[in-house]
Amino acid sequence: NATYASSRFVMKENAINLNSVNLNYEFDNEWLKKKLKMDYLSLGFYAEDVFYISTIKQERGLYYPFARKFSLSITARF
C-alpha cells in the first residue's frame, strides 16, 4: 500500500521570542566625584532566552531543559 502525504501533523507556528538583552548604564562623572569620590561607575545587565511565545507548545527533553541566563555587572574605578 502506498502512503500519501497528509497535513494531519502539520501546524502553523506563529512565534515571538527575545533571545538576548544587554543593558548598560554609566553614571555621570561629576556627580560621582562629588558624592562618592569615584572616577567611574557602570551597571550592566545581561539576559539570554528572556521569553518565547508561540501558538505551538515548545517541547524540551529531560537532558536539555529550557534555561534562562541572567547576569549583573558593576564596574567601579576609584
N, C-alpha and C positions, 0 to 999 in steps of 0.2 A: 504494500500500500504506500502511496505517496503522501508525504506530509507537506501541506501547503502553508504558506506564510499567513500569519494572523496578527491582528492588533490586540489580542487578548491581554498580553502582559506589557503593552506599551503605554506609558503615561506621559503626559505633558508636564514638564517641570518649569515652574516659574520660581526663580530664586533671587534673593538679595543677601549678600554676605559682606562682612567687613573683615578683611584678613589681618590688617595691622594698622596701628595708630601710634604716632610718635609726637608727643607734645613737649616743648621745652620753653622755659621762661627764664630770662636773665634780668636780675634786679638792677635798678638804677644805681650807678656807681657813686654819685654824690650822696644819696640817702644812706648807702652802706657805710661810707667813710664817716659820716656824721654820727649815725646812730649805733652802728655795730663795730666800727673800727676795722672793717674788712675791705679788701680791694676788689673782690669779685664773688658773686653768689649766683648759682644757677640751680634750678629744679627741673627734673625731667621725668617723664612718664612714658612707658612703652608697653603696648599690649598686642598680643597675637591671637587670632581666632576669636575676635570680640563677639560677633554674633552671626548666625546663619538662619535665614527664614526661607522656607520652601514649601511648595504645595505637596511635595513627596517627603515622607519621613526619612531622614538620613540615618542609615544603619551603621553602627560601629561594632566591631568584633570585641572579643574579650582581650585580645592581645594588643589592640590598637584603639583604646577608648578615646573619646573626644576630650581634649585637654586645652585649657586656656592658659596663656602665659602672661604674667604681669611683672613689670619691674619699675622701680622708682630709683632715681639717682639724685644725689646732692653733690655739687661741686663748689668748694669754697677755697678762696685764697686770702691769706692774711698779710 
